[in-house]
Amino acid sequence: MKYVLSGLLIIVLSFAQGQATNNQQTPPTNPATVKPISPPKMVSMDEALKGKKEISGLFTLYRDTTTGTLSMLVKKEQLNKEFIHFVHGLEGQLNAGVFRGNYRGARIITLNRYFNRIEFEIKNNALWFDPENPISKAADANVSTAILASSFITAQKDGNVLVGVDDVFLTEALHQISRGIVPGSTNKNPFKLGKLVKNRTKYAAINNYPENTDVSVQYAYSNPMPTNRGSDEGLTDARSVNVILQHSFIQMPDNNYKPRFEDQRVGYFTTQVTNMTTPDDVTPYRDLIHRWHLVKKDPNMDISDPVKPIVWWI
């Protein structure tokens, strides 16, 4: 009987101690009291550029020589202007879905100022409205653009602004690499990249030119407990996977390029565009074919040498 009473006493004391511990825990944070992210203190342009190496080009970049952080100068005339954002794989691993030469896509992007920050916004060019049609007045109705990233302005001068871009390039903000699990998939144990590791992700190369800015990033992923270790020997360790993507910001060409519409009887690679001002058309297609910009030297000839030929580097 003595042992039974001792056991009951221990249980009661343990329960009381647990209740006291729970009562002492910090109450959950009220979302209304969470402070927003404070913007960095605005400084002069000269002060902001101290200790940074200039990399001139379409978007002038500045690399901190101590920490390696990257800043971008957005000129006044570049704000709200359309550029091409092109992404392709430089190095990767087939299990990760990224490989060398992997075409990842191209979209129209604008850099817009909203008070003390710059927003990276992707435009929707899948819909076309005849400007002569009254429906075109509602062209923006129910169309969502995509603000993929936003960066605080750290300095400004003469309408030009300087922003940090580590949170833009060293994350999946501009382009998604990791993939979710497809519900109902027959593959019950797919390969998982894991989480992007901030302190292992870094710039692999930065190349800047007058008409394009190229930023290559090595994205590092960690999965400490993989259940699928990959399907080939190119994967050194399934717990850590690295892939390299190149982000290119390209100046929109101004060369009198004339797009051509798809002929559905012929196989083309196309960009899909829907004509939204032809309600009676059951096939409102306005798809554009992918082609090179070639101009005839002699436009009167059926076949002519081009003004500027395509040069292939092998």
C-alpha positions as CSV (number, residue, x, y, z in Angstrom):
1,M,0.0,0.0,0.0
2,K,2.9,2.3,0.8
3,Y,4.4,1.9,-2.7
4,V,1.0,2.6,-4.3
5,L,0.6,5.9,-2.3
6,S,4.2,6.9,-3.2
7,G,3.5,6.3,-6.9
8,L,0.3,8.3,-6.8
9,L,2.2,11.2,-5.1
10,I,4.8,11.2,-7.8
11,I,2.2,11.3,-10.5
12,V,0.3,14.2,-8.8
13,L,3.5,16.2,-8.3
14,S,4.6,15.7,-11.9
15,F,1.2,16.8,-13.2
16,A,1.2,19.9,-11.0
17,Q,4.7,20.8,-12.2
18,G,3.7,20.4,-15.8
19,Q,0.7,22.7,-15.3
20,A,2.9,25.3,-13.7
21,T,5.4,25.2,-16.6
22,N,2.6,25.6,-19.1
23,N,1.2,28.6,-17.2
24,Q,4.7,30.2,-17.3
25,Q,5.0,29.8,-21.1
26,T,5.0,33.0,-23.1
27,P,1.5,33.6,-24.5
28,P,1.1,33.4,-28.3
29,T,2.0,36.6,-30.2
30,N,-1.0,38.6,-31.3
31,P,-0.6,39.2,-35.1
32,A,-1.8,42.8,-34.6
33,T,1.2,43.5,-32.4
34,V,3.9,42.2,-34.8
35,K,6.0,45.0,-36.0
36,P,6.5,45.4,-39.8
37,I,9.9,45.1,-41.3
38,S,11.7,48.3,-40.8
39,P,13.3,49.8,-44.0
40,P,17.0,50.5,-43.9
41,K,18.1,54.0,-43.1
42,M,18.3,56.1,-46.3
43,V,21.8,57.4,-46.8
44,S,23.5,59.5,-49.5
45,M,24.5,57.7,-52.7
46,D,28.2,58.3,-52.1
47,E,28.0,56.8,-48.6
48,A,25.9,53.8,-49.9
49,L,28.5,53.0,-52.6
50,K,31.6,53.0,-50.2
51,G,33.4,49.7,-50.3
52,K,31.5,48.5,-53.3
53,K,32.8,47.4,-56.7
54,E,31.0,48.8,-59.7
55,I,29.9,46.4,-62.5
56,S,28.6,48.6,-65.3
57,G,25.9,47.5,-67.8
58,L,22.2,47.7,-68.5
59,F,21.5,47.8,-64.8
60,T,24.7,49.0,-63.0
61,L,25.5,46.6,-60.1
62,Y,27.5,47.2,-57.0
63,R,29.2,44.3,-55.1
64,D,30.3,44.8,-51.5
65,T,34.0,43.8,-51.4
66,T,33.7,42.5,-47.8
67,T,30.4,40.7,-47.6
68,G,29.7,40.0,-51.3
69,T,26.2,41.5,-51.1
70,L,24.8,42.9,-54.3
71,S,23.0,46.2,-55.0
72,M,21.3,47.4,-58.2
73,L,21.1,50.9,-59.5
74,V,17.7,51.6,-61.2
75,K,17.9,54.7,-63.4
76,K,15.0,57.1,-63.5
77,E,14.2,56.2,-67.1
78,Q,14.2,52.5,-66.3
79,L,11.4,52.7,-63.9
80,N,8.0,51.4,-65.1
81,K,9.8,50.3,-68.4
82,E,9.3,46.8,-69.8
83,F,12.3,44.4,-69.9
84,I,12.7,40.7,-70.7
85,H,13.5,38.4,-67.8
86,F,15.0,35.2,-69.2
87,V,16.0,32.3,-67.0
88,H,18.0,29.2,-68.0
89,G,20.0,26.5,-66.3
90,L,23.8,26.6,-66.3
91,E,24.4,23.6,-64.1
92,G,22.1,21.3,-62.3
93,Q,21.1,17.7,-61.5
94,L,18.4,15.7,-63.3
95,N,16.8,14.7,-60.0
96,A,16.4,18.4,-59.2
97,G,14.7,19.1,-62.5
98,V,17.4,21.5,-63.6
99,F,20.2,20.7,-66.0
100,R,22.8,22.4,-68.2
101,G,21.1,24.3,-71.0
102,N,17.7,23.9,-69.4
103,Y,15.3,26.6,-70.9
104,R,13.3,27.9,-68.0
105,G,11.2,30.6,-69.6
106,A,11.1,34.3,-70.5
107,R,8.6,36.9,-69.3
108,I,8.0,40.6,-69.3
109,I,9.1,42.4,-66.1
110,T,8.9,46.0,-64.9
111,L,10.5,47.7,-62.0
112,N,8.1,50.0,-60.3
113,R,8.6,52.4,-57.5
114,Y,6.1,52.4,-54.6
115,F,7.1,55.0,-52.0
116,N,10.4,53.7,-50.5
117,R,10.7,50.5,-52.3
118,I,11.1,49.0,-55.8
119,E,8.7,46.2,-56.9
120,F,9.6,43.5,-59.5
121,E,6.3,42.9,-61.4
122,I,5.6,40.3,-64.1
123,K,3.2,41.5,-66.8
124,N,0.4,39.3,-68.3
125,N,0.8,39.2,-72.1
126,A,-1.5,36.2,-72.8
127,L,-4.5,38.4,-73.6
128,W,-5.1,40.8,-76.6
129,F,-7.8,43.4,-76.9
130,D,-8.5,45.2,-80.2
131,P,-8.0,48.9,-79.2
132,E,-10.9,49.9,-81.5
133,N,-13.3,47.7,-79.6
134,P,-15.1,49.2,-76.5
135,I,-14.3,46.0,-74.6
136,S,-10.6,47.1,-74.6
137,K,-11.6,49.7,-71.9
138,A,-11.9,46.8,-69.5
139,A,-8.6,45.1,-70.6
140,D,-7.3,45.1,-67.0
141,A,-10.5,43.6,-65.5
142,N,-9.9,40.4,-63.5
143,V,-6.3,40.2,-64.7
144,S,-3.7,39.7,-62.0
145,T,-0.1,40.7,-62.5
146,A,2.5,39.1,-60.3
147,I,4.6,41.2,-57.9
148,L,7.3,38.6,-57.2
149,A,9.7,40.7,-55.2
150,S,10.0,44.0,-53.4
151,S,13.2,45.7,-52.2
152,F,13.7,48.8,-50.1
153,I,15.5,51.8,-51.5
154,T,18.8,52.4,-49.7
155,A,19.9,55.6,-51.5
156,Q,18.7,57.9,-54.3
157,K,20.1,60.7,-56.4
158,D,18.7,62.6,-59.3
159,G,15.8,60.2,-59.6
160,N,18.1,57.2,-59.7
161,V,17.6,54.7,-56.9
162,L,19.8,52.0,-55.3
163,V,18.3,48.8,-54.0
164,G,19.6,45.7,-52.4
165,V,18.9,42.6,-54.5
166,D,20.1,39.7,-52.4
167,D,16.5,38.9,-51.4
168,V,15.5,39.1,-55.1
169,F,18.2,36.8,-56.6
170,L,19.3,34.6,-53.7
171,T,15.7,33.3,-53.2
172,E,13.1,31.7,-55.4
173,A,11.3,35.0,-55.6
174,L,11.8,35.5,-59.4
175,H,11.8,31.9,-60.4
176,Q,10.6,28.7,-58.7
177,I,12.9,25.7,-58.6
178,S,11.5,23.5,-55.8
179,R,8.4,21.5,-56.6
180,G,5.5,20.4,-54.5
181,I,4.1,16.8,-54.4
182,V,1.4,16.2,-56.9
183,P,-1.8,14.9,-55.1
184,G,-2.7,11.4,-56.3
185,S,0.6,10.8,-58.0
186,T,1.6,7.1,-58.5
187,N,5.1,8.0,-57.3
188,K,4.7,7.6,-53.6
189,N,8.3,8.5,-52.8
190,P,9.5,11.3,-55.1
191,F,12.9,12.9,-54.8
192,K,12.7,16.0,-52.6
193,L,15.1,18.9,-52.9
194,G,14.5,20.0,-49.4
195,K,14.7,23.7,-48.2
196,L,16.7,26.5,-49.8
197,V,19.7,27.2,-47.5
198,K,20.3,30.9,-47.2
199,N,23.9,30.8,-46.0
200,R,25.0,28.4,-48.8
201,T,23.2,30.1,-51.7
202,K,25.5,32.5,-53.5
203,Y,26.3,34.3,-56.7
204,A,28.2,32.1,-59.1
205,A,29.0,34.8,-61.7
206,I,27.9,38.4,-62.7
207,N,28.2,39.6,-66.2
208,N,27.0,43.0,-67.3
209,Y,26.6,44.4,-70.8
210,P,25.0,47.5,-72.4
211,E,21.8,45.6,-73.4
212,N,21.6,42.9,-70.8
213,T,22.5,42.1,-67.2
214,D,23.3,38.5,-66.3
215,V,23.3,37.2,-62.7
216,S,24.1,33.6,-62.1
217,V,23.2,32.1,-58.8
218,Q,24.1,28.8,-57.1
219,Y,21.0,27.7,-55.2
220,A,21.8,25.2,-52.3
221,Y,19.1,22.9,-51.0
222,S,19.2,20.7,-47.9
223,N,17.2,17.7,-47.0
224,P,18.7,16.2,-43.8
225,M,16.6,13.0,-44.0
226,P,16.0,11.9,-47.7
227,T,13.9,8.9,-48.3
228,N,14.8,8.9,-52.0
229,R,18.5,9.2,-52.7
230,G,18.2,10.0,-56.4
231,S,18.3,8.0,-59.6
232,D,21.9,8.5,-60.9
233,E,25.5,8.8,-59.8
234,G,25.5,12.5,-60.7
235,L,24.0,13.2,-57.3
236,T,26.9,13.2,-54.8
237,D,24.8,13.3,-51.6
238,A,21.0,13.5,-51.5
239,R,21.1,15.6,-48.4
240,S,22.6,18.6,-50.3
241,V,21.8,19.6,-53.9
242,N,23.2,22.6,-55.8
243,V,21.9,24.0,-59.1
244,I,23.0,27.1,-61.0
245,L,20.5,29.4,-62.8
246,Q,21.2,32.5,-64.8
247,H,18.8,35.4,-64.6
248,S,19.1,37.8,-67.5
249,F,17.4,41.2,-67.6
250,I,17.4,42.1,-71.3
251,Q,16.5,45.5,-72.9
252,M,13.4,45.3,-75.0
253,P,14.6,45.3,-78.7
254,D,13.6,48.3,-80.8
255,N,14.2,46.9,-84.3
256,N,10.9,47.0,-86.2
257,Y,10.4,43.3,-85.6
258,K,7.2,42.0,-87.2
259,P,5.6,39.1,-85.4
260,R,4.0,36.3,-87.4
261,F,0.8,34.5,-86.5
262,E,0.7,30.7,-86.2
263,D,-0.7,28.7,-89.1
264,Q,-2.3,25.7,-87.3
265,R,-1.5,23.5,-90.3
266,V,2.2,23.8,-89.6
267,G,4.1,22.9,-86.5
268,Y,5.6,25.9,-84.7
269,F,6.8,26.7,-81.2
270,T,4.5,29.5,-80.2
271,T,3.5,32.0,-77.6
272,Q,-0.2,31.6,-76.8
273,V,-2.3,34.7,-77.1
274,T,-6.1,34.9,-76.8
275,N,-8.1,37.5,-78.7
276,M,-10.6,38.7,-76.1
277,T,-12.6,40.9,-78.4
278,T,-14.1,38.2,-80.7
279,P,-17.0,36.8,-78.7
280,D,-18.5,35.0,-81.6
281,D,-15.2,33.2,-82.5
282,V,-15.0,29.7,-81.0
283,T,-11.2,29.7,-81.7
284,P,-10.0,33.2,-80.7
285,Y,-6.4,32.3,-81.3
286,R,-3.8,35.0,-81.9
287,D,-0.7,32.8,-81.2
288,L,2.7,34.1,-82.3
289,I,5.4,31.8,-83.7
290,H,8.9,31.8,-82.4
291,R,11.4,33.0,-85.1
292,W,14.6,34.8,-85.6
293,H,14.7,38.5,-86.6
294,L,15.9,38.3,-90.1
295,V,15.6,41.1,-92.7
296,K,16.2,40.7,-96.4
297,K,18.9,42.7,-98.1
298,D,16.7,42.8,-101.1
299,P,13.0,42.8,-100.1
300,N,11.9,42.3,-103.7
301,M,13.5,38.9,-104.0
302,D,11.8,35.7,-102.9
303,I,15.1,34.5,-101.3
304,S,17.7,37.0,-100.2
305,D,20.7,37.1,-97.9
306,P,19.9,38.7,-94.5
307,V,21.1,42.1,-93.6
308,K,22.5,40.6,-90.4
309,P,23.0,36.9,-90.4
310,I,22.7,34.6,-87.4
311,V,26.1,33.6,-86.1
312,W,26.4,30.3,-84.2
313,W,29.2,29.8,-81.7
314,I,30.1,26.2,-81.0
